[in-house]
Amino acid sequence: MSKKPKRKLTAEQRAARDKYRQEFMIVFLNGKQKRVRRVPSAKEEAEIEDFIRRNADPIWLLQNEMWEYLDDV
């Protein structure tokens, strides 16, 4: 019995696979594999905080209990 040679991925398929792996991770829940989005890394969280500091108004900050950013506004 001869094996069929494994097909190589195109550059586009490799890029899509790499993007998918960066966005999702596989975890086990109740003995089954599930895909879940990755939690943001520290770099992404810093970018989000900078965006909030630049664009949030005081009312939104109060509603979301982000009092530490009120001094910046």
Backbone torsions as a table, in degrees:
resi	resn	phi	psi	omega
1	MET	NA	118.5	-179.2
2	SER	-99.4	141.8	179.3
3	LYS	-83.9	146.0	174.6
4	LYS	-79.1	133.7	-178.9
5	PRO	-63.8	144.2	-178.5
6	LYS	-70.4	133.9	-178.2
7	ARG	-78.8	137.5	178.3
8	LYS	-81.4	145.3	177.9
9	LEU	-81.2	149.7	175.0
10	THR	-77.0	167.6	179.8
11	ALA	-61.0	-38.6	179.8
12	GLU	-65.2	-42.2	179.1
13	GLN	-67.1	-39.1	177.5
14	ARG	-63.6	-42.2	179.9
15	ALA	-63.4	-41.9	179.0
16	ALA	-64.8	-40.5	178.8
17	ARG	-64.4	-43.1	-179.9
18	ASP	-65.2	-40.8	178.3
19	LYS	-63.3	-42.5	179.0
20	TYR	-62.1	-42.4	-179.4
21	ARG	-66.9	-31.8	177.5
22	GLN	-72.5	-31.7	-175.3
23	GLU	-85.5	-33.7	-175.7
24	PHE	-120.8	158.5	170.2
25	MET	-137.4	160.1	-177.9
26	ILE	-105.4	129.0	177.6
27	VAL	-126.6	162.7	177.0
28	PHE	-101.9	124.0	175.2
29	LEU	-126.7	122.4	179.7
30	ASN	54.4	38.7	177.1
31	GLY	77.8	9.5	179.8
32	LYS	-124.1	150.0	177.7
33	GLN	-81.0	134.2	177.9
34	LYS	-132.3	145.4	174.4
35	ARG	-91.7	131.2	176.0
36	VAL	-134.7	152.6	177.3
37	ARG	-69.3	143.4	177.9
38	ARG	-70.7	149.1	174.4
39	VAL	-72.4	147.0	-178.4
40	PRO	-61.7	142.4	178.1
41	SER	-76.8	171.7	-178.5
42	ALA	-61.1	-36.1	179.4
43	LYS	-64.8	-45.0	-179.9
44	GLU	-66.0	-37.4	178.3
45	GLU	-64.7	-38.2	178.3
46	ALA	-64.6	-39.3	177.8
47	GLU	-64.7	-39.4	179.1
48	ILE	-65.2	-44.2	179.1
49	GLU	-62.5	-40.9	177.7
50	ASP	-63.0	-41.1	178.3
51	PHE	-62.3	-43.4	179.2
52	ILE	-62.7	-45.3	-179.5
53	ARG	-59.5	-38.8	-177.7
54	ARG	-76.8	-33.4	-167.0
55	ASN	-113.8	-14.2	-174.2
56	ALA	-79.5	144.5	174.4
57	ASP	-96.2	162.4	-175.3
58	PRO	-59.3	-35.3	-179.5
59	ILE	-64.8	-44.4	179.8
60	TRP	-63.3	-40.8	178.9
61	LEU	-61.9	-41.5	178.3
62	LEU	-66.0	-42.3	-179.8
63	GLN	-63.3	-31.3	-178.2
64	ASN	-101.0	13.9	175.1
65	GLU	55.1	43.9	177.8
66	MET	-109.6	62.3	-174.8
67	TRP	-66.3	-28.3	-177.5
68	GLU	-64.9	-21.1	-179.9
69	TYR	-92.1	-6.2	-178.2
70	LEU	-66.3	-29.8	179.3
71	ASP	-64.6	-29.2	-178.4
72	ASP	-74.0	-21.6	-174.1
73	VAL	-84.3	NA	NA
